[in-house]
Amino acid sequence: MGRMRAGRVSRREWLWVAGWSAVLLLLTSLPYLLGALLETSESTFGGFVIALEDGNTYLAAMRQGAEGRWSFHIPFTPETHAPGYVFPFYLLLGKIGRWLGISLPLTFHLAKIVTTPFLLVAVYRFAAHFTTWQMVRRLCLLLVALGGGLGWLWLLLGQPFAPGMMPTDLWVPDASAFLTMLTFPHLALAQALILWVVVSGLQLVAEPSWGRTAITAVLGLMLSAVHPYSVPLTLGLLGLWWVWQAWRTRRPGWSSLAQLAVIGLVVSPYLLYAFNLFSSNPVFHSWQVQNRIRSPNPLHYVLGYGLIGLLALVALLRPNPLRRWHHHHFLILWVVLVPVGLYIPSNLQRRFLDGYQVPLTLVAISGLLYLLRYVPRAWRWRATIAFVVVSLLSNVVLLMGSTAVVASRSPLVFQQRQVLSAMDWLATHAPPDSVVLAAYDTGNLLPARALVRTFVGHGPQSMNADEKRAQVAAFFGDDASDEQRVSLLTTYHIDYLFYGPSERALGGFTPGSLPCLHQVYDGGRTQVYRVVLEDDR
């Protein structure tokens, strides 16, 4: 086992990390590459396989950025509201895509190609801060990047496959780096920034430096722009670490505390702005209230972390190998505090998991080293390999399942070109922020294609989403009267009505029967109608 000074990473190690980054990029890109290859003249790949609704919200933010905006209007609700400076990462991505002259989905996936290696480098550098053992550093990277829990066993036993009702390694990107890299670039960027802030902050507490303070503050600002709710937790951990060090050594480092406070002051203005926005703006406040990122049953966490969690518990009870690591008490602090935070009263409980897999895995490896002492020497490598293989199975299932969904050309991930053509017509002809009435799935996709707002299209971002979904179903159904339909169009100042396959499936309503609807686009089985009410004439 190679040994070196803690924190130092050799060129050979970085080359090893680069090689595995290439492997991870290929693996996590397979479903999307297959989707691009399976496009036909009738259907096109939407660019997402997992969490499609959220994916379209990020494309909608990119659309606004591509159209020149630096602030974000929530496009999934008809209520007028002042925009907010949120989603800066995706607004910037939209501008980059526009500048490069490429599609927004392609820009999105190119961002993943950048953020995935950035996350893996951060994981390895984090591990290197705590241990000089190259074997431990490498094992940590592999287990974080490829490892999961016992979700595969849950599925093998025929248990439900649905978010909130299965182990977290199958559906919570915050808990799984592999799932993060398979889905959204901002999550990979946020988790990487958390790790960088922690490493820089630990160095700062040990050796105060205004240069390091500046670096940590910049990293904190970047994190606040991508994942603002991760900043208080990350800086809070560093603050508790300072308290622990001061108590243990009986020598408070007032200089390092002052510099941590400066970092907090630097990042706090944006956090206060975001807090005020989501408190005072009714539409953004509705988004916050409906955005329930609650923790599931504790059993799903236990199974979701699987052997990693079990070995981490062994290390906490028998921390002999862990004590030889640099700043090992900080790892224990992080690993112990997060499970408590997961169940405090909050809509954002699962956000405490951001970055957590990395310290948990390091502690788990310490537990593995402890147990291997009781395994015959000839069997130690075999036992380690068996442990790694079992840890990979959930992500093998995820990758195979995602690829199978794409290979089947599921209508969930492939979109009809005639529907997209109607949306593109709206992108060209509808004034910015026009309100469009459509079915829920149409309303979710439309803002990703056009600079319009939809009546309903996203659970958290549509005000009173459940009520609006029921109103849409009634509008396109058979039982609503013309007076009720006109009342809905008037109340919410609807400008256009979209009528495609999803709207037809809701009932027998014929748009041409309503005098205030004037057809402005006809694409066969998809039409667009302009709403012209008496007051508009």
C-alpha positions in Angstrom: 0.0 0.0 0.0 1.5 3.3 -1.1 1.9 5.9 1.7 2.4 9.7 1.4 1.7 12.9 3.3 -2.0 13.4 4.1 -3.5 15.8 1.5 -0.9 15.2 -1.1 -2.0 13.5 -4.3 0.6 12.2 -6.8 0.4 12.6 -10.5 -0.1 8.9 -10.9 -3.1 9.0 -8.7 -4.7 11.8 -10.7 -4.2 9.8 -13.8 -6.0 6.9 -12.1 -8.8 9.3 -11.2 -9.0 10.6 -14.8 -9.3 7.0 -16.1 -12.1 6.2 -13.8 -13.8 9.5 -14.6 -13.8 8.4 -18.3 -15.4 5.1 -17.3 -18.1 6.8 -15.2 -18.8 9.2 -18.0 -19.3 6.4 -20.4 -21.5 4.3 -18.0 -23.8 7.2 -17.0 -24.1 8.4 -20.7 -25.2 5.0 -22.1 -29.0 5.4 -21.7 -28.8 8.9 -23.3 -26.6 7.8 -26.2 -29.0 5.0 -26.9 -31.9 7.4 -26.8 -30.2 9.6 -29.4 -29.6 6.6 -31.6 -33.2 5.4 -31.4 -34.9 8.6 -32.6 -37.2 8.2 -35.6 -39.0 10.6 -37.9 -42.1 10.3 -35.6 -40.5 10.6 -32.2 -37.5 12.1 -30.6 -35.7 11.4 -27.3 -36.5 13.9 -24.6 -33.1 13.8 -23.0 -34.2 12.4 -19.6 -34.8 8.9 -18.3 -35.1 9.5 -14.5 -37.0 12.4 -12.8 -38.4 13.7 -16.2 -40.5 16.4 -14.6 -37.6 17.9 -12.8 -35.4 17.7 -15.9 -37.9 19.8 -17.8 -37.9 22.5 -15.1 -34.1 22.8 -15.6 -34.5 23.0 -19.4 -37.2 25.7 -18.8 -34.6 27.7 -16.8 -32.1 27.2 -19.5 -34.7 28.4 -22.1 -35.1 31.6 -20.1 -31.3 32.1 -20.0 -31.0 31.5 -23.7 -33.6 34.2 -24.2 -31.5 36.7 -22.4 -32.9 36.5 -18.8 -30.8 36.5 -15.7 -33.7 36.1 -13.3 -36.1 33.2 -13.2 -39.9 33.4 -13.7 -41.7 30.2 -12.6 -43.2 29.0 -15.9 -45.5 26.3 -14.5 -48.2 28.5 -13.0 -50.4 31.2 -14.5 -50.2 33.7 -11.6 -48.2 36.8 -12.4 -45.2 37.3 -10.1 -41.9 39.1 -9.9 -38.9 37.0 -11.0 -36.2 35.8 -8.6 -32.5 35.3 -8.9 -32.6 31.5 -8.6 -31.4 28.8 -10.9 -28.3 30.8 -11.9 -26.5 27.7 -13.0 -29.1 26.7 -15.5 -29.7 30.3 -16.7 -26.0 30.5 -17.4 -26.1 27.1 -19.1 -28.9 28.4 -21.4 -26.7 31.3 -22.4 -23.8 29.1 -23.1 -25.9 26.8 -25.3 -27.2 29.9 -27.2 -23.6 31.1 -27.6 -22.4 27.7 -28.8 -25.4 27.4 -31.2 -26.4 23.9 -29.8 -29.7 22.6 -28.4 -30.5 23.0 -24.7 -30.6 19.2 -24.0 -27.2 18.8 -25.6 -25.9 21.7 -23.5 -27.4 20.0 -20.4 -25.6 16.8 -21.1 -22.3 18.5 -21.9 -22.5 20.1 -18.5 -22.7 16.6 -17.0 -19.5 15.7 -18.8 -17.8 18.6 -17.0 -19.4 18.2 -13.5 -18.9 14.4 -13.2 -15.1 14.5 -13.3 -15.2 17.5 -11.0 -17.2 15.5 -8.4 -14.8 12.5 -8.7 -11.8 14.7 -8.2 -13.4 16.3 -5.2 -14.1 12.9 -3.7 -10.5 11.7 -4.2 -9.1 15.0 -2.8 -11.5 14.7 0.2 -10.3 11.1 0.9 -6.7 12.2 0.5 -7.1 14.8 3.2 -7.9 12.2 5.8 -5.6 9.3 4.8 -2.3 8.7 3.2 -3.2 5.1 2.1 -3.7 5.0 -1.7 -5.7 1.8 -1.3 -8.2 3.5 1.0 -8.4 6.6 -1.3 -9.0 4.5 -4.4 -11.5 2.2 -2.6 -13.4 5.3 -1.4 -13.7 6.7 -4.9 -14.9 3.4 -6.4 -17.4 2.9 -3.6 -18.8 6.4 -3.8 -18.9 6.5 -7.6 -20.2 3.0 -8.2 -21.5 1.7 -4.9 -25.0 1.6 -3.5 -27.0 -0.3 -0.9 -29.4 -3.2 -0.9 -32.1 -1.7 -3.2 -31.4 -4.6 -5.6 -32.4 -7.1 -2.9 -35.6 -5.1 -2.3 -36.6 -5.4 -5.9 -35.5 -9.1 -6.0 -38.0 -9.7 -3.2 -40.8 -8.1 -5.3 -41.3 -5.0 -3.2 -42.7 -1.7 -4.6 -40.7 0.3 -7.1 -41.8 3.8 -6.4 -40.1 7.0 -4.9 -40.7 7.1 -1.2 -41.5 3.4 -1.0 -38.2 1.8 -1.7 -34.5 2.0 -0.5 -32.9 5.4 -1.1 -30.1 4.1 -3.3 -32.8 3.6 -6.0 -34.3 7.1 -6.1 -32.5 9.8 -4.0 -29.7 11.4 -5.9 -28.6 13.3 -2.7 -27.8 9.9 -1.3 -26.1 8.3 -4.3 -23.2 9.8 -6.3 -23.9 7.4 -9.2 -27.6 8.4 -9.3 -26.4 12.1 -9.2 -24.1 11.6 -12.1 -26.8 9.7 -14.0 -29.3 12.6 -13.6 -28.5 16.3 -13.1 -25.2 18.3 -13.3 -26.1 20.8 -10.7 -26.3 18.0 -8.1 -22.8 16.8 -9.0 -21.5 20.3 -8.8 -23.1 21.0 -5.5 -21.8 17.8 -3.9 -18.3 18.5 -5.2 -18.4 22.1 -3.8 -19.5 20.8 -0.4 -16.4 18.5 -0.3 -14.1 21.3 -1.5 -15.5 23.7 1.1 -15.0 21.2 3.9 -11.4 20.4 2.9 -10.5 24.0 2.6 -12.3 24.8 5.9 -10.5 22.1 7.8 -7.2 23.4 6.5 -8.3 26.9 7.6 -9.1 25.8 11.1 -5.7 24.0 11.3 -3.7 26.9 9.8 -5.5 30.2 9.5 -4.8 32.0 6.2 -6.6 34.9 4.6 -5.7 33.4 1.2 -7.4 30.2 2.1 -10.3 32.2 3.6 -10.8 33.9 0.2 -10.7 30.5 -1.6 -13.2 29.0 0.8 -15.5 32.1 0.5 -15.5 31.8 -3.3 -16.3 28.1 -3.1 -19.1 28.9 -0.6 -20.6 31.6 -2.9 -20.6 29.1 -5.8 -22.3 26.5 -3.5 -24.9 29.1 -2.4 -25.7 29.8 -6.0 -26.2 26.1 -6.8 -27.6 24.7 -3.6 -28.1 27.5 -1.0 -29.6 25.2 1.7 -26.3 23.2 1.7 -24.3 26.2 2.9 -25.6 26.5 6.5 -25.1 22.7 7.0 -21.5 22.8 5.6 -20.4 25.9 7.5 -22.2 24.6 10.6 -20.1 21.4 10.5 -17.0 23.5 10.3 -18.1 25.7 13.2 -18.8 22.6 15.3 -15.4 21.3 14.3 -13.8 24.5 15.6 -15.7 24.1 18.9 -14.5 20.5 19.2 -10.9 21.5 18.5 -11.0 24.4 20.9 -12.4 22.1 23.7 -10.0 19.2 23.0 -6.8 21.3 22.8 -7.9 24.0 25.3 -6.5 26.5 22.9 -9.3 28.3 21.0 -8.1 29.4 17.6 -9.7 32.9 17.5 -8.0 33.7 14.2 -9.5 30.7 12.4 -12.9 31.4 14.0 -12.8 35.0 12.7 -12.0 33.8 9.3 -14.8 31.3 9.3 -17.1 34.2 10.4 -15.9 36.2 7.4 -16.8 33.3 5.1 -20.2 33.3 6.7 -20.6 37.0 6.1 -19.6 36.7 2.5 -22.1 34.0 1.6 -25.0 35.2 3.8 -26.3 38.0 1.6 -27.5 35.6 -1.1 -28.9 33.2 1.5 -30.9 36.0 3.1 -32.1 37.1 -0.4 -33.3 33.6 -1.2 -35.0 33.3 2.2 -36.8 36.6 1.7 -37.8 35.6 -1.9 -39.3 32.3 -0.8 -41.0 33.9 2.2 -42.4 37.1 0.7 -43.1 36.3 -3.0 -46.5 34.3 -2.9 -45.6 32.2 -6.0 -42.1 31.3 -4.8 -43.5 30.7 -1.3 -46.0 28.3 -2.7 -43.1 26.5 -4.4 -41.3 26.1 -1.1 -44.4 24.9 0.7 -45.2 22.2 -1.9 -41.6 21.2 -2.3 -41.7 18.4 0.2 -38.3 16.7 0.2 -39.1 14.6 3.3 -37.2 11.6 4.6 -38.8 8.2 4.0 -39.1 5.4 6.6 -35.8 4.9 8.3 -35.7 1.3 7.0 -35.3 2.8 3.5 -32.1 4.6 4.6 -30.8 1.4 6.3 -31.3 -0.6 3.1 -30.3 2.3 0.9 -26.8 2.5 2.4 -26.6 -1.3 3.0 -23.2 -2.7 3.8 -21.7 0.8 3.8 -23.9 1.8 6.7 -23.3 -1.4 8.6 -19.5 -1.1 8.3 -19.7 2.5 9.3 -21.5 1.5 12.5 -18.7 -1.1 13.1 -16.1 1.7 12.7 -18.0 4.0 15.2 -18.1 1.2 17.8 -14.5 0.0 17.1 -12.7 3.0 15.7 -9.1 1.7 16.0 -8.1 2.0 12.3 -10.0 5.3 12.0 -8.0 6.9 14.8 -4.8 6.8 12.6 -6.5 9.1 10.1 -6.0 12.8 9.9 -9.0 14.8 11.4 -10.9 11.5 11.9 -13.1 13.2 14.5 -14.6 15.4 11.8 -15.7 12.3 9.9 -17.4 11.0 13.0 -19.1 14.3 13.6 -20.5 14.4 10.1 -21.6 10.8 10.1 -23.3 11.0 13.4 -25.1 14.4 13.0 -26.7 13.8 9.6 -29.1 11.0 10.7 -30.4 13.4 13.3 -31.0 16.2 10.8 -32.9 13.8 8.5 -35.9 13.9 10.8 -36.0 17.5 12.1 -39.3 19.3 11.2 -38.5 20.6 7.7 -39.7 20.2 4.1 -36.0 19.8 3.1 -35.0 16.9 5.3 -33.3 14.9 2.5 -31.0 17.8 1.7 -28.9 16.9 4.7 -27.7 14.0 2.6 -25.8 16.1 0.1 -22.2 15.0 0.2 -22.9 12.6 3.1 -22.0 9.4 1.2 -18.3 10.3 1.1 -17.6 10.6 4.8 -19.9 7.7 5.5 -17.9 5.6 2.9 -14.6 6.6 4.4 -15.7 5.6 7.9 -17.1 2.3 6.5 -13.8 1.5 4.9 -12.3 1.9 8.4 -14.9 -0.6 9.6 -13.9 -3.0 6.8 -10.2 -2.8 7.7 -11.1 -3.6 11.3 -13.1 -6.7 10.3 -10.5 -7.9 7.8 -8.1 -8.4 10.8 -10.3 -11.4 11.6 -10.2 -12.8 8.1 -7.4 -15.1 7.0 -4.8 -13.2 5.0 -5.4 -15.3 1.9 -9.1 -14.4 1.9 -8.8 -10.6 2.6 -8.8 -9.5 -1.0 -11.5 -11.9 -1.9 -13.7 -10.6 0.9 -13.0 -7.0 -0.2 -13.9 -7.7 -3.8 -17.1 -9.5 -2.7 -18.0 -6.5 -0.6 -17.4 -4.2 -3.6 -19.4 -6.4 -6.0 -22.4 -6.5 -3.6 -22.2 -2.7 -3.3 -22.4 -2.3 -7.1 -25.6 -4.3 -7.7 -28.1 -1.5 -7.1 -26.4 0.7 -9.6 -26.2 -2.1 -12.1 -29.9 -2.5 -11.7 -30.4 1.3 -12.2 -28.3 1.4 -15.3 -29.9 -1.7 -16.9 -33.3 -0.5 -16.0 -32.7 3.0 -17.5 -31.3 1.5 -20.6 -34.2 -0.9 -21.0 -36.7 1.9 -20.7 -35.0 3.8 -23.5 -34.6 0.6 -25.6 -38.4 0.0 -25.4 -39.0 3.5 -26.8 -41.2 4.3 -23.8 -43.6 7.2 -24.5 -42.4 8.5 -21.1 -39.0 9.3 -22.5 -39.7 9.7 -26.3 -41.9 12.6 -27.5 -44.0 12.9 -30.7 -42.5 15.3 -33.2 -45.9 16.6 -34.2 -46.5 17.7 -30.6 -43.0 19.3 -30.5 -43.8 21.1 -33.7 -46.8 22.7 -32.2 -44.8 23.8 -29.2 -42.1 25.2 -31.5 -44.9 27.2 -33.2 -45.7 28.7 -29.9 -42.1 29.5 -29.3 -42.0 31.5 -32.5 -45.5 33.2 -32.4 -46.6 33.5 -28.8 -45.5 36.6 -26.9 -43.2 35.9 -24.0 -44.9 34.7 -20.8 -48.2 33.9 -22.6 -50.3 31.5 -20.5 -51.1 28.2 -22.1 -53.8 25.8 -20.9 -52.8 22.1 -21.5 -52.7 18.7 -19.8 -50.2 18.3 -17.0 -47.5 16.4 -19.0 -47.8 18.9 -21.9 -47.6 21.7 -19.4 -44.4 20.2 -17.9 -42.6 20.0 -21.3 -43.9 23.2 -23.0 -41.8 25.8 -21.0 -38.7 23.8 -22.0 -39.5 24.4 -25.6 -41.1 27.9 -25.5 -40.9 31.1 -23.4 -44.5 30.7 -22.1 -46.2 29.8 -18.8 -48.5 26.9 -18.4 -51.6 26.5 -16.3 -50.1 23.5 -14.5 -47.0 21.4 -15.1 -45.0 20.7 -12.0 -46.1 19.6 -8.6 -44.1 22.1 -6.4 -43.8 25.0 -8.9 -47.5 25.1 -9.9 -49.5 26.9 -7.3 -52.2 24.6 -5.9 -51.1 22.0 -8.3 -53.6 19.3 -7.3 -56.5 21.6 -7.7 -55.3 22.8 -11.1 -54.8 19.3 -12.3 -58.5 18.6 -11.4 -59.6 21.8 -13.2 -57.7 20.7 -16.3 -59.3 17.3 -16.2 -62.7 18.9 -15.9 -62.1 21.4 -18.7 -61.1 18.8 -21.2 -63.6 16.2 -19.9 -67.2 15.7 -20.8 -69.1 17.2 -17.9 -68.0 20.9 -17.7 -70.3 23.5 -19.2 -69.1 26.1 -21.7 -69.7 28.7 -19.0 -67.4 26.9 -16.6 -64.7 26.6 -19.3 -65.0 30.3 -20.2 -64.8 31.2 -16.5 -61.5 29.3 -16.1 -60.0 30.9 -19.2 -61.1 34.3 -17.9 -60.0 33.9 -14.3 -56.5 32.8 -15.1 -56.0 35.1 -18.2 -55.3 32.1 -20.5 -53.9 33.2 -23.9 -53.6 29.9 -25.7 -55.1 26.4 -25.5 -52.9 23.4 -26.5 -54.8 20.4 -27.9 -52.8 17.3 -28.6 -52.9 13.6 -27.7 -52.7 14.2 -23.9 -55.5 16.6 -24.0 -57.7 14.4 -26.1 -57.1 11.5 -23.7 -58.8 13.6 -20.9 -62.2 13.6 -22.5 -64.5 14.5 -25.3 -64.2 18.3 -25.3 -64.0 19.8 -28.8 -62.2 23.2 -28.8 -64.0 24.3 -31.9 -67.3 24.2 -30.1 -66.2 27.1 -27.8 -66.6 30.4 -29.7 -63.8 32.1 -27.8 -61.2 29.6 -29.1 -59.8 30.5 -32.5 -57.5 27.9 -34.1 -54.1 29.4 -35.1 -52.1 26.2 -35.7 -53.0 22.8 -37.1 -50.5 20.0 -37.1 -52.9 17.0 -37.7 -53.7 15.6 -34.3 -52.3 18.6 -32.5 -53.8 22.1 -32.7 -53.2 25.4 -30.9 -56.1 27.8 -30.2 -55.9 31.5 -29.4 -58.2 32.6 -26.6 -60.2 35.7 -27.6 -62.6 36.8 -24.9 -65.1 39.6 -25.1 -62.8 41.9 -23.2 -60.0 41.3 -25.7 -62.0 42.4 -28.7 
